[in-house]
């Protein structure tokens, strides 16, 4: 297992994250999401929303929710609202859906509360 390298520029991390999604290297994508989450940059919101909308791989989906929780970007609200309707068969306790709701609550704008 590789550890994400330290990134001097957010653009380099974003590029690697996009490449990981394109190549469907979900293990690497998860590690990169966790790295991006620590940066709390809104530059990562579009790729994380894309994962929620188009790549409902179990662990990658949850990692994207975790990433968006760290970023708390209001522009992620529509994707989070769409994602809350999704249920993974392996998540009997709806823990991921709870994380989505917590992320919406953390954003705290009218659209998030309504969602």
Protein Blocks (a to p, Z undefined) as FASTA:
>chain_A
ZZddddfbfklmmmmmmmmmmnopaklmmmmmmmmmmnopaklmmmmmmmmmmmccfklm
mmmmmmmmmnopaklmmmmmmmmmpccfklmnommmmmmmmmmmmnopaklmmZZ
